[in-house]
């Protein structure tokens, strides 16, 4: 079964390779290849196309365009190197997290935390969650990663 899954995944990657987003492409070329984005945002002269697979998928691709509508960069943002960029000094807000990762897969709350917890599904060597903890004022105070135990097979 693993070989079959690997083969299907490899074919999917090859198919997507023809749809790669490269610097300098026009907005229209991106839309032609990738379709309509799940969100579009503007910040500091950057127009961002968000392609999110949340809530059930494990990928969010951000495509940043310059003022002329040309691609500056595109990247997958649900990965540890991007999570490490979240500033925990008390200045990061919900708007910053939406800019960085898009809408969460779900918003949770727990008795031991007085604020919302945004949850993002992502994939490392296994199915994972990335959690962003907001205080009641909407400021990020903590982030955390962990396995998605609901997807893990039970031992026999």
Secondary structure, 3 states (H helix, E strand, C coil): CHHHHHHHHHHHHHHHHCCCCCCCCEHHHHHHHHCCCCEEEEECCEEEEEEECCCCCCCEEEEEECCCCEEEEEEECCCHHHHCCCCCCCCCEHHHHHHHHCCCCEEECCCCCCCCEEEEEEECCCEEEEEEEECCCCEEEEEEEEECCCCCCCCC
